Amino acid sequence: MKKYLYLILVVNSLIACGESGDDPESISVVENRTPSVPVLMAPVDNLLCIDNTVTFNWESSLDLDGDTINYTIQIAKDIQFLQMVHNASIQKTTTVFALDIGKAYYWRVKATDSKNDSSSFSSTFQFYTEGIASENHQPFSPDLVSPELSFVVQTTTATLEWTANDVDNDTLVYDIFFGTDNPPLQKLSANQSETILNVEVASSKVYYWKVVVKDSKGAQSIGQVWNFKTD
């Protein structure tokens, strides 16, 4: 009988200790906000730089939490940023790099706060470093407009669209390769001046396409392989 009485007293004591007349305090969790996407300033898009020592600068990102911001600047020889030349992290919004002469370059910047949250990369700008005096420069690689990479097309016709630029402002024409092979082998259109092409597609397929940009003086740039799917 004594054992049972002792257990009851212990249980009642524990329950009494756990009781409280006040509601538990609410804990507010403040979610960190990522910095804004940097805006590129110089070198401007499609610039022909007469010096291969190039100064890069961009607008400061906004961080609503007041966090310290670091910037990652990437410079590459291709628009896919596979042939990376520089990948640097700095706190300033300006930096200088010496680059090879007579080359096309692509650059972009993203912001990262002190809590390691990053913005998206900025838009990509392209420029050319002048080498020995030349009457012609290679066109820049084409930029994808539509369909977006891996986009699902739900119609029997797909509209391929892109843009391209040339520092010499030469007239540009395009060869378009298209098909279900990767890379695409069929040249669907040659020397067309428009930056848009409608193609017939079948359902439940993955299509690949690329654009070769050619200027009026014979220089050319081969674009990356893009893809989309059909429903």
N, C-alpha and C positions, 0 to 999 in steps of 0.2 A: 504493500500500500504506500509505503514511504517513497519507493522508486517512482511510482506513477505520479505522485504529488510533486515530486522534484521536477519531472519532465514538463508538467503543465506549467509550473512556475517559470522555467527557462524559456519555453515557447512564448508565454505572455510577455516576458521581459524583452525578447527579441522583437516582437510585434510592436511593443510600445516604443522601442528605440527607433523603429523605422517610420513611425508616424510623424507627420509634420503638419503644422497648421498653415504653412505658407506653400504656395505653388512653386515648383522649381523654376529657377531663373532661366529665361530663354536665351540661347546663345545665337547671335547673329553671325553668319558667315559671309564675308565680303568676297565676292568673286573678282579675281584679277581681270583687268581689261587689257587686251593686246594693244600695242602701239598702232598708230595709223600707218598706212603704206607710204613709204617715201616717194617724193616726186622728183624725178631726174631733171637736172638743169643744164649741165654741160659735161661733155660735149653733146650738143643737140643731135637729134636723130638725123641720119643721112649726111653727116658732116664730113668734108674732106679736110683732115688736119694737116697743116703744112709742116708741123713739127711732130716727131715721134715721142717726145716727152709730153705726155698729156695730163692735164689737170682735170680731175673729175669732181663735180660737186652736185649736191642735191639739197632739197628743202628738209628741214628738221621734221621728224615725226612727232605727232602729238600723243602723249601718254596721260590719260585722264587721272591716273593714280599717282602721277608725279614720280614714276620710277626712272632710274637711270637707264639710258638707252645706248646700246651698241649697234653698229651698222655692219652688215656683211655685204661687201661689194664683190661681185663676180665679173670677171672679164674673160671672154672666150673667143676662139677663132671660128666658132660655129654657133648657129642660133639655138641648137639643142643644149649648149653648154657642156658638151662632152669633151671638147678640146680646151680644157680650162687653162688659162694663162695666169690669172691671179684669183685667189679666193681669200680675202683678208677681212678681219674684224677690227673695227676702229670705233672710237667714240666721237670723232669729229665728223663733220658733214662735207669734208673735202680731203682729197688725197691726190698724190701724183705718182704716175707709173711711166717708166720708159718702155716703149713697145718696139717691136720690129717695124721697119719701114716697108711701105708698099703692101700692107695687109689690111684685110677687112676684119673688124672687131665688133663684138656685141657685149653690152654691159647691162647690169641690173643691180638693184640694192634691196635689202630687206632690213627691218628694224627688229631688235630683240630687247626686251626689258630685263630688269634685274631678277625677275622671277622666271626667266627663261621662256616666256611666251613671245612668239614671233608673229610679225605681220606676214602677209603674203609678199612675194617679190613684186617690185615695181614693174611697170611696163619695160620692155627691152628696147634699148636704143642701139643703133648701129652707126659705125663711122669707119672711115678709111684713113690710114696714115700714108701720107705722100712719100714716095720713094724718089728715085731718080726721075727727073722730069719726064712725064709720060703723057701721051696724047689720049690714052684710054685707060679706064679702070674697070675691073671686073664688077658685074652687077652684084648687089647684095642677095643673099639667099631669100627665097620667097617666104612670106608669112602666111600662116593658115588663117582663113576667115571662117569658112564652114564647109562641111559639117565639122563640129568640134571632134577632137580625138575620142574614138570609141562611142560616138553618138549613135543612137538607134534610129534609123530612118524607117518610117512606117508607110512610105508610098513606093510606087514602082519607078519613080524618077528621083534621082538625087542631084542636087545642085552643088557643084564643086566651085569654091571661090577662094581667092588668095590675093595678096598684094605683093608688089616688088618695087624696088627702087634702085637708082643708079646715080652715083655722085656726079657723073658727067651729063646727066639728063638726056642720055641717049634714048632713042626709041627702043622699046623692049618687045620681044616676042617670046612665045612660050610653047614648049613641047610638053604634053601631058601624057603620062603613063598611068594605066589603070587596069585593074583586074583583081582576081582572087589569089594570085601568087604574091609572095612577099620575098623580095621586092617585085613590084609589078613589071611585067615584060612587054605588054602590048602598048604601043604608042597610039593613043586614041586620037590625038590631035597634034598637028605639027605647025610651028610658026604662026600660031594664032595671036592676035593682038589683044583680044579681050582677056580679062582676068576672071572669067566665069565660064563654066561649061556644065551643061545638063547631060546626065548619063542615065541609061536604063539599068535597073538593078532587079535581081530576083530575091525572093524572100529567104530568110534564114541563112544568110551568107555574111562573110566578113570580106570587105573590099579594101584594097590598098591602092594608094595613088601618090604620085610625086610630080613635081613640076621642075622643068629645066628652064632657067631664065637665060635669054641670049640678047646681047645688045647688037646695035647696028654695025659694030666694028669687029664682031666675031668672038668676043669674050663671053663666057657663060658661067653660070653657077648652078649646081645640081642641088635641089632641095631635099629635105629629109622625107622619109616615107610616112605618110599619114594613113589613118584607117578609120573606118566606120562599119557599123553592122546594120543588117536589115531585119525587120520583124518577121 
